Amino acid sequence: MRRTRFESIGRYTPETVRSTEELVAALAVPGVTNLDLVTGVKNRRVCDSHPQRYESSFELAEHAIADCLRRSDYAADELDIIISASITRTRGKGIHCGAPPFALMLRNAVGATLARCLDVSNACAGMVTGVLVLDRMIKAGVVRNGLVVSGEQLSPAAETAVREISTRSDPQFSALTLGDAGVAVVVDDRGDDDDEIHYVELMTLAEGAELCLGMPSNRSNGIALYTDNRAMQTDTHYRQGLDRIATVMAKAGNGLARENFDFCIYHQFSGPVIEYLHDLAGQRFGEPVPTALNVLHDYGNTGSTSHFLVLHEHLRQQRIPKGSKILMFSQASGIVSGGLATTISRLEA
Amino acid sequence: MPTAILSAAVHTDRDTGSYIELATRAARTCLDRARVDVDEVGMLVNAGVFRDNNLCEPAVAAIVQKRLGLGLDYRPGRVPAFSFDVMHGAAGLIHAIDVAESFLLGPEVNYALLVAGDAHPSTRRDITDALYTPSGAAILLGKDATAGGFGRLHTVEPTGPVELSVWVDLDEAGTNGRATGHAVIRDDPLPVAAAAVRACLADEGLTESDFAEGRAVLLAPAPSRDFPARLASTLGLPRAAVAGIDPRTGDPYSAAPVHAYLAAQESGRLTAARTTVFLAAYDGSAACLAYRHSSAVGATAGSPPVRAGQS
């Protein structure tokens, strides 16, 4: 069986910082205070909206690929496949692309013209889904390597929320946590004991498929995100996800302790909810879960890029020693749940 | 164990304008025809381009999964279901088949259900300016010791700057963003389609005589009424060996490969075929994939391992 690994990682985040305080000040609903404490998000990055420097999902992804390939042993024309995993596929202001795939446009822009290309779309589990697809294609011998990328221009959904939220129970409240980012990873077939993707396992709990919907608003011109948090963020859903990860570990003859993880990374959707999920995971596995890394405070919820933005940021800050073993927990609209386990030594940021 | 096509179905019902509904019906018909229980399906991939209400998230596949009653929840010991969307314009289904086969080669997934198709984002039935024929198509893949599986995917893509062929302009749409979209046919896909097929035939060792004698059938998409004839002429293949789509159907875009497959089956052209060549093409992109009906050496003419038909 071929062993897969993360060969390189890249990232791009826009320079403009927008605080939760600023967003709240623009809300029409009075009395919303401490939203940063409730969500754990103090700041987020937002794309440049100047017409000459406009940053859409495409630019975010393009810059992330360039950063990734700078640190890769592969040149663009040595890549076998490009998989784009964005929720938002914008090219220019308000232009949402359906075809051709984003991956094709990105492939041509970065000169990876020998690579096959396709888009996957799976909400905030997009990047992990892309890595899962690539992992299986490498193990099946279809390709030897590939690049998974996502550029997420989510700030327009936050702007719609600011315009439209009129009550404290508005389903667009979660959109106030959103921020913009691009990430890219190269995965190849040269895994070993120091660098390996041990497993990627995702499932979709479809009973909750319509509890978080991203779609154009019908009240103003913009994209919007509607989330029924009360129905979506439940112990029942969390426990099923943890059961799945426990089953995957058991199949490998392991429990959490024997896996010896150094860190875990959750989807960056809410600080207090992540803490709760962390405790719940500890209860489920009967032992403490390793340290959770996050970027929620500074970058907010960056959609499908979030797990790899966390990884990149902590690599950049040199907080992840070589040889660290990391477990990523996925939680996404769909409801997608599951995990990715990896040991990393060669990644640098 | 090789991958087999277990069943296929399309729905072009006019009582709904929802792609999600059409895809769900096609998926259900597909499972019924194959007599596969919904709980046995480990993977559902949607390859449609146009989305009801221009939905960005979740994956359309997740909502189809919910409507099917597949994997609504998870308990240890049961088959977990995983769904996501693959997008590549009209070629999405061909790419999705290739992706699904990589999962089917592993131990976790025994059945992969793929859906594709399009309808107007508004889900209204009275829209007459839609560029593509509304339909939902499904194809069920499974492991089968007697099937020959799929060959290598051959693609041809433009290498320079690419213009959009499907998009939504939210600023222009105003409050109508859920019900609007742009779709244009930019280039004749014949040259790229022919190039992808040639590469596939060379890789599979298929010659004109395989098509002339009914051992191979090429499934053509429908960007124009005369496309199958022009494709046959360009490739030097007998016209009868190139199965198109009933011209009355129009262009089903991302569902076209399944429409063509079922049309070829109904015409009897798959009965003796050992290889069916799937093709999708749009603008400057094409994808081509051979399906080998039987792995038996010296296989004689017989029914392919499918239970399918058009609804």
Interface residues (C-beta under 8 A of the other chain):
Chain A: I87 T88 R91 K93 G94 I95 H96 C97 G98 A99 P100 P101 L104 M105 R107 N108 T113 R116 C117 L118 D119 V120 S121 N122 A123 C124 A125 T129 V133 R136 M137 K139 A140 V142 E201 L202 M203 T204 L205 A206 E207 A209 E210 C212 L213 G214 M215 P216 S217 N218 R219 S220 N221 G222 I223 L225 T236 Q240 D243 R244 A246 T247 A332 S333 G334 I335 V336 S337 G338
Chain B: L44 V49 F50 R51 N53 N54 L55 C56 E57 P58 A59 V60 A61 A62 I63 Q65 K66 L70 G71 L72 D73 Y74 R75 P76 G77 P80 A81 F82 S83 F84 D85 V86 M87 H88 G89 A90 G92 H95 D98 V99 E101 S102 F103 L105 G106 E108 L153 T155 E157 P158 T159 G160 P161 V162 L164 S165 V166 W167 V168 D169 L170 D171 E172 A173 G174 T175 N176 G177 R178 G181 A183 Y282 D283 S285
